[in-house]
């Protein structure tokens, strides 16, 4: 059994509106401002797990500096 104990997923809206999140959160911008920085959704993670025969993954959130974004992404991860 393969367990990936540290993954990051974000709601698709974050990927679609990367500029909005980057403008309001410096921590996010430092990693994801550039379009070439990949942002994975839950669906992306599941596809990758299937492709690499990963049985379980643990999704963790980021060190957001914006409380609203932290709540939004925590809710997505919990869902």
N, CA, C and O atoms as a MOPAC input file, in Angstrom:
PM7 MOZYME 1SCF
protein

 N      0.85500 1    -1.17600 1     0.00000 1
 C      0.00000 1     0.00000 1     0.00000 1
 C      0.89500 1     1.23200 1     0.00000 1
 O      1.84700 1     1.31600 1     0.77600 1
 N      0.58600 1     2.18900 1    -0.87600 1
 C      1.31300 1     3.45700 1    -0.92500 1
 C      0.42100 1     4.54100 1    -0.33400 1
 O     -0.74000 1     4.69200 1    -0.71500 1
 N      0.99200 1     5.29100 1     0.60500 1
 C      0.29300 1     6.41800 1     1.21900 1
 C      1.12200 1     7.67000 1     0.97700 1
 O      2.29300 1     7.73400 1     1.35200 1
 N      0.51600 1     8.64700 1     0.35900 1
 C      1.15900 1     9.94800 1     0.16300 1
 C      0.70800 1    10.83200 1     1.32000 1
 O     -0.46000 1    11.21400 1     1.39900 1
 N      1.62100 1    11.14900 1     2.20100 1
 C      1.22300 1    11.81100 1     3.44500 1
 C      1.27400 1    13.33100 1     3.38900 1
 O      1.08900 1    13.98900 1     4.41400 1
 N      1.51900 1    13.90000 1     2.21600 1
 C      1.56800 1    15.36400 1     2.13900 1
 C      1.21700 1    15.81300 1     0.72400 1
 O      2.07200 1    15.84200 1    -0.16100 1
 N     -0.04600 1    16.16000 1     0.52500 1
 C     -0.49700 1    16.67400 1    -0.77000 1
 C     -1.23700 1    17.99100 1    -0.54900 1
 O     -1.72500 1    18.27000 1     0.54700 1
 N     -1.31000 1    18.78100 1    -1.59600 1
 C     -2.06500 1    20.03000 1    -1.55100 1
 C     -3.09900 1    20.01300 1    -2.66400 1
 O     -2.78100 1    19.71000 1    -3.81400 1
 N     -4.33400 1    20.33800 1    -2.32000 1
 C     -5.38300 1    20.50700 1    -3.32000 1
 C     -6.07400 1    21.83800 1    -3.04400 1
 O     -6.14500 1    22.30000 1    -1.90500 1
 N     -6.57200 1    22.43000 1    -4.09800 1
 C     -7.28200 1    23.70000 1    -3.99400 1
 C     -8.53700 1    23.63900 1    -4.84800 1
 O     -8.59400 1    22.88600 1    -5.82000 1
 N     -9.54200 1    24.42700 1    -4.49200 1
 C    -10.74900 1    24.46900 1    -5.31000 1
 C    -10.41500 1    24.92600 1    -6.73400 1
 O     -9.52900 1    25.75900 1    -6.92300 1
 N    -11.11200 1    24.39100 1    -7.72500 1
 C    -10.85900 1    24.81700 1    -9.10700 1
 C    -10.94300 1    26.33300 1    -9.29200 1
 O    -10.25100 1    26.88200 1   -10.14800 1
 N    -11.77400 1    27.01500 1    -8.50700 1
 C    -11.89000 1    28.46900 1    -8.61800 1
 C    -10.60100 1    29.19300 1    -8.27700 1
 O    -10.35200 1    30.28500 1    -8.79000 1
 N     -9.78200 1    28.61000 1    -7.42700 1
 C     -8.49300 1    29.21700 1    -7.10500 1
 C     -7.59400 1    29.19000 1    -8.33600 1
 O     -6.94900 1    30.18500 1    -8.66500 1
 N     -7.55800 1    28.05200 1    -9.00800 1
 C     -6.76500 1    27.93500 1   -10.23800 1
 C     -7.31600 1    28.89000 1   -11.30500 1
 O     -6.54700 1    29.52700 1   -12.02500 1
 N     -8.63300 1    28.98700 1   -11.40500 1
 C     -9.26200 1    29.82500 1   -12.42600 1
 C     -9.08500 1    31.31800 1   -12.14900 1
 O     -9.11400 1    32.12800 1   -13.07500 1
 N     -8.90300 1    31.68100 1   -10.88800 1
 C     -8.77500 1    33.09500 1   -10.50500 1
 C     -7.48400 1    33.32300 1    -9.71700 1
 O     -7.48000 1    34.03600 1    -8.71300 1
 N     -6.41700 1    32.72700 1   -10.16800 1
 C     -5.10900 1    32.78700 1    -9.52500 1
 C     -4.68900 1    34.22600 1    -9.22400 1
 O     -4.14300 1    34.49500 1    -8.15400 1
 N     -4.93800 1    35.16000 1   -10.15900 1
 C     -4.53500 1    36.55400 1    -9.96500 1
 C     -5.23200 1    37.17500 1    -8.75700 1
 O     -4.60100 1    37.89000 1    -7.97900 1
 N     -6.50200 1    36.91200 1    -8.59700 1
 C     -7.25600 1    37.45100 1    -7.46100 1
 C     -6.66500 1    36.99000 1    -6.13900 1
 O     -6.50400 1    37.78900 1    -5.21700 1
 N     -6.34200 1    35.71200 1    -6.04100 1
 C     -5.77500 1    35.16600 1    -4.81200 1
 C     -4.35400 1    35.69800 1    -4.59500 1
 O     -3.97400 1    36.00100 1    -3.46400 1
 N     -3.58500 1    35.81000 1    -5.64700 1
 C     -2.21700 1    36.32200 1    -5.53900 1
 C     -2.18800 1    37.77200 1    -5.07700 1
 O     -1.30800 1    38.16600 1    -4.31200 1
 N     -3.13000 1    38.55100 1    -5.53200 1
 C     -3.17000 1    39.96500 1    -5.15100 1
 C     -3.52100 1    40.15000 1    -3.67900 1
 O     -3.09800 1    41.12600 1    -3.05900 1
 N     -4.27800 1    39.23400 1    -3.12500 1
 C     -4.74900 1    39.38900 1    -1.74300 1
 C     -3.97100 1    38.57500 1    -0.72500 1
 O     -4.14900 1    38.76900 1     0.47800 1
 N     -3.10300 1    37.65700 1    -1.18200 1
 C     -2.39600 1    36.81100 1    -0.23000 1
 C     -0.95400 1    36.60200 1    -0.68900 1
 O     -0.69800 1    35.91100 1    -1.67500 1
 N     -0.02500 1    37.20400 1     0.03400 1
 C      1.39200 1    37.13900 1    -0.33900 1
 C      1.96200 1    35.72400 1    -0.26400 1
 O      2.80400 1    35.35500 1    -1.08200 1
 N      1.51500 1    34.93200 1     0.70300 1
 C      2.01500 1    33.56200 1     0.83000 1
 C      1.64000 1    32.75100 1    -0.41400 1
 O      2.47100 1    32.02900 1    -0.96200 1
 N      0.40400 1    32.87200 1    -0.84700 1
 C     -0.04700 1    32.18200 1    -2.05800 1
 C      0.72900 1    32.68500 1    -3.27100 1
 O      1.19500 1    31.88900 1    -4.08600 1
 N      0.86600 1    33.99600 1    -3.38900 1
 C      1.54300 1    34.59900 1    -4.53400 1
 C      2.98500 1    34.14100 1    -4.64500 1
 O      3.50000 1    33.96800 1    -5.74900 1
 N      3.63700 1    33.94400 1    -3.51500 1
 C      5.04500 1    33.55000 1    -3.55700 1
 C      5.24500 1    32.18600 1    -4.21500 1
 O      6.32700 1    31.89300 1    -4.72400 1
 N      4.21800 1    31.36400 1    -4.20700 1
 C      4.30800 1    30.03200 1    -4.80500 1
 C      3.57600 1    29.94600 1    -6.14300 1
 O      4.07600 1    29.33400 1    -7.08600 1
 N      2.39800 1    30.55500 1    -6.22600 1
 C      1.49100 1    30.28900 1    -7.34900 1
 C      1.18900 1    31.46700 1    -8.26300 1
 O      0.29600 1    31.37200 1    -9.10500 1
 N      1.89700 1    32.55900 1    -8.12100 1
 C      1.62300 1    33.72600 1    -8.97100 1
 C      1.76300 1    33.37700 1   -10.45200 1
 O      0.93900 1    33.78400 1   -11.27000 1
 N      2.80100 1    32.62700 1   -10.79000 1
 C      3.07300 1    32.27400 1   -12.17900 1
 C      2.14400 1    31.16700 1   -12.66300 1
 O      1.90900 1    30.18900 1   -11.95300 1
 N      1.62400 1    31.32500 1   -13.85900 1
 C      0.68500 1    30.34100 1   -14.41900 1
 C      1.31900 1    28.96200 1   -14.58600 1
 O      0.60400 1    27.96000 1   -14.62200 1
 N      2.64200 1    28.89300 1   -14.68700 1
 C      3.30200 1    27.59600 1   -14.85900 1
 C      3.31600 1    26.76500 1   -13.56600 1
 O      3.58600 1    25.56500 1   -13.61000 1
 N      3.02800 1    27.39200 1   -12.42300 1
 C      2.95600 1    26.65900 1   -11.15500 1
 C      1.64400 1    25.88400 1   -11.11500 1
 O      0.56600 1    26.47800 1   -11.13000 1
 N      1.73600 1    24.57900 1   -11.06500 1
 C      0.54900 1    23.72500 1   -11.12500 1
 C     -0.28000 1    23.83700 1    -9.85200 1
 O      0.25400 1    23.87700 1    -8.74300 1
 N     -1.58600 1    23.88500 1   -10.03400 1
 C     -2.54100 1    23.86400 1    -8.93100 1
 C     -3.45400 1    22.66500 1    -9.16600 1
 O     -4.11500 1    22.56300 1   -10.19900 1
 N     -3.47800 1    21.76300 1    -8.19000 1
 C     -4.26700 1    20.53600 1    -8.31900 1
 C     -5.57400 1    20.64600 1    -7.54300 1
 O     -5.61700 1    21.16800 1    -6.42900 1
 N     -6.63100 1    20.14400 1    -8.15800 1
 C     -7.92800 1    20.02500 1    -7.48200 1
 C     -8.04100 1    18.61500 1    -6.90100 1
 O     -7.15900 1    17.78200 1    -7.11000 1
 N     -9.10500 1    18.35700 1    -6.18800 1
 C     -9.34500 1    17.00900 1    -5.65400 1
 C     -9.43400 1    15.99500 1    -6.79500 1
 O     -8.91000 1    14.88700 1    -6.68000 1
 N    -10.08700 1    16.36400 1    -7.88300 1
 C    -10.18700 1    15.45500 1    -9.03100 1
 C     -8.80600 1    15.15400 1    -9.61500 1
 O     -8.52000 1    14.01500 1    -9.98500 1
 N     -7.95400 1    16.17700 1    -9.69500 1
 C     -6.58900 1    15.96700 1   -10.19400 1
 C     -5.82700 1    14.99300 1    -9.29800 1
 O     -5.12000 1    14.10800 1    -9.77900 1
 N     -5.98600 1    15.17400 1    -7.99000 1
 C     -5.30800 1    14.28700 1    -7.04100 1
 C     -5.77800 1    12.85100 1    -7.21700 1
 O     -4.95900 1    11.93200 1    -7.23400 1
 N     -7.07500 1    12.64700 1    -7.34700 1
 C     -7.59200 1    11.29100 1    -7.52300 1
 C     -7.06600 1    10.64400 1    -8.79500 1
 O     -6.72300 1     9.46100 1    -8.79000 1
 N     -6.99700 1    11.40200 1    -9.88500 1
 C     -6.43900 1    10.87000 1   -11.13600 1
 C     -4.97200 1    10.48300 1   -10.96800 1
 O     -4.54100 1     9.43200 1   -11.44300 1
 N     -4.21400 1    11.33500 1   -10.29100 1
 C     -2.80100 1    11.05300 1   -10.05500 1
 C     -2.62800 1     9.83000 1    -9.16100 1
 O     -1.73800 1     9.01000 1    -9.38600 1
 N     -3.47200 1     9.71200 1    -8.16000 1
 C     -3.40400 1     8.54500 1    -7.28200 1
 C     -3.65800 1     7.26000 1    -8.07200 1
 O     -2.94400 1     6.27200 1    -7.90300 1
 N     -4.66400 1     7.27800 1    -8.92400 1
 C     -4.95200 1     6.10400 1    -9.74700 1
 C     -3.77600 1     5.76900 1   -10.66300 1
 O     -3.39800 1     4.60700 1   -10.81300 1
 N     -3.21200 1     6.80000 1   -11.26500 1
 C     -2.10800 1     6.61300 1   -12.21300 1
 C     -0.86200 1     6.02600 1   -11.53600 1
 O     -0.13700 1     5.23500 1   -12.13900 1
 N     -0.62100 1     6.42000 1   -10.28400 1
 C      0.59300 1     5.99800 1    -9.57900 1
 C      0.34200 1     4.93400 1    -8.51200 1
 O      1.20600 1     4.66400 1    -7.67700 1
 N     -0.84400 1     4.33700 1    -8.54700 1
 C     -1.20900 1     3.27900 1    -7.59600 1
 C     -1.05700 1     3.70300 1    -6.13300 1
 O     -0.59400 1     2.92800 1    -5.29500 1
 N     -1.44900 1     4.93500 1    -5.84300 1
 C     -1.43900 1     5.43400 1    -4.46900 1
 C     -2.77500 1     5.07600 1    -3.82600 1
 O     -3.83600 1     5.37100 1    -4.37600 1
 N     -2.71500 1     4.44700 1    -2.67700 1
 C     -3.93100 1     3.99300 1    -2.00300 1
 C     -4.61000 1     5.08400 1    -1.19800 1
 O     -5.83700 1     5.17400 1    -1.17400 1
 N     -3.81500 1     5.91100 1    -0.54000 1
 C     -4.34700 1     6.97700 1     0.31600 1
 C     -3.48200 1     8.21600 1     0.15700 1
 O     -2.27700 1     8.12500 1    -0.07900 1
 N     -4.12000 1     9.38200 1     0.29000 1
 C     -3.40300 1    10.65100 1     0.29600 1
 C     -3.94000 1    11.52000 1     1.41900 1
 O     -5.13500 1    11.51500 1     1.71400 1
 N     -3.05500 1    12.25100 1     2.02700 1
 C     -3.42500 1    13.20200 1     3.06100 1
 C     -3.30500 1    14.59400 1     2.45200 1
 O     -2.22300 1    15.00800 1     2.03500 1
 N     -4.41800 1    15.30900 1     2.40500 1
 C     -4.42400 1    16.66500 1     1.84400 1
 C     -4.27800 1    17.66600 1     2.97900 1
 O     -4.99900 1    17.60800 1     3.97400 1
 N     -3.34000 1    18.57800 1     2.81400 1
 C     -3.11600 1    19.62400 1     3.80900 1
 C     -3.27500 1    20.98900 1     3.14800 1
 O     -3.07700 1    21.13400 1     1.94100 1
 N     -3.62700 1    21.96600 1     3.93600 1
 C     -3.82900 1    23.31900 1     3.42600 1
 C     -2.50900 1    24.08400 1     3.43600 1
 O     -1.47300 1    23.55600 1     3.84100 1
 N     -2.56400 1    25.32400 1     2.98700 1
 C     -1.39900 1    26.20100 1     2.91200 1
 C     -1.34000 1    27.12500 1     4.11400 1
 O     -2.24800 1    27.15500 1     4.94400 1
 N     -0.27800 1    27.85900 1     4.18700 1
 C     -0.11900 1    28.88300 1     5.22900 1
 C     -0.66100 1    30.20500 1     4.70500 1
 O      0.08500 1    31.15600 1     4.47400 1
 N     -1.95700 1    30.24000 1     4.52800 1
 C     -2.60100 1    31.45100 1     4.04000 1
 C     -2.39900 1    32.59600 1     5.03300 1
 O     -2.36100 1    32.37800 1     6.24400 1
 N     -2.27300 1    33.78900 1     4.52100 1
 C     -2.25200 1    34.96600 1     5.38700 1
 C     -3.61400 1    35.64500 1     5.40200 1
 O     -3.82100 1    36.62100 1     6.12300 1
 N     -4.53800 1    35.12700 1     4.60500 1
 C     -5.89100 1    35.67300 1     4.50000 1
 C     -6.87500 1    34.65000 1     5.07800 1
 O     -7.03000 1    33.55600 1     4.53600 1
 N     -7.53200 1    35.01100 1     6.17300 1
 C     -8.41900 1    34.08500 1     6.87000 1
 C     -9.53700 1    33.55800 1     5.97000 1
 O     -9.87400 1    32.37600 1     6.04200 1
 N    -10.11400 1    34.40900 1     5.12800 1
 C    -11.19500 1    33.97400 1     4.24000 1
 C    -10.73000 1    32.87000 1     3.29500 1
 O    -11.45200 1    31.89700 1     3.07400 1
 N     -9.53600 1    33.01300 1     2.73900 1
 C     -9.01100 1    31.99700 1     1.83200 1
 C     -8.71900 1    30.70200 1     2.57700 1
 O     -8.93400 1    29.61200 1     2.04800 1
 N     -8.22900 1    30.82500 1     3.80800 1
 C     -7.96100 1    29.63800 1     4.61900 1
 C     -9.26200 1    28.86900 1     4.87500 1
 O     -9.29900 1    27.64500 1     4.74400 1
 N    -10.30200 1    29.57400 1     5.23200 1
 C    -11.60500 1    28.91900 1     5.47300 1
 C    -12.14100 1    28.27500 1     4.19700 1
 O    -12.61100 1    27.13700 1     4.21400 1
 N    -12.06600 1    29.01200 1     3.09800 1
 C    -12.57200 1    28.50800 1     1.82100 1
 C    -11.87900 1    27.19800 1     1.43500 1
 O    -12.53800 1    26.23600 1     1.04200 1
 N    -10.57000 1    27.16500 1     1.54700 1
 C     -9.84000 1    25.97400 1     1.13700 1
 C     -9.96700 1    24.85200 1     2.16100 1
 O     -9.98800 1    23.68000 1     1.78500 1
 N    -10.05100 1    25.18900 1     3.44900 1
 C    -10.30500 1    24.15000 1     4.46300 1
 C    -11.64400 1    23.48100 1     4.19000 1
 O    -11.74300 1    22.25500 1     4.25800 1
 N    -12.66400 1    24.25400 1     3.88700 1
 C    -13.98400 1    23.68900 1     3.58500 1
 C    -13.91700 1    22.77100 1     2.38200 1
 O    -14.54100 1    21.71000 1     2.37600 1
 N    -13.16200 1    23.16700 1     1.35700 1
 C    -13.01300 1    22.34500 1     0.15400 1
 C    -12.31800 1    21.01700 1     0.48500 1
 O    -12.75100 1    19.95400 1     0.04000 1
 N    -11.26000 1    21.09000 1     1.25500 1
 C    -10.52400 1    19.88100 1     1.62400 1
 C    -11.42000 1    18.95600 1     2.45200 1
 O    -11.43500 1    17.74600 1     2.22600 1
 N    -12.15400 1    19.50700 1     3.39200 1
 C    -13.03400 1    18.68700 1     4.22000 1
 C    -14.15500 1    18.04100 1     3.40800 1
 O    -14.56600 1    16.91500 1     3.68900 1
 N    -14.64300 1    18.76000 1     2.40500 1
 C    -15.72100 1    18.22600 1     1.56100 1
 C    -15.22700 1    17.00300 1     0.79600 1
 O    -15.98300 1    16.40700 1     0.02900 1

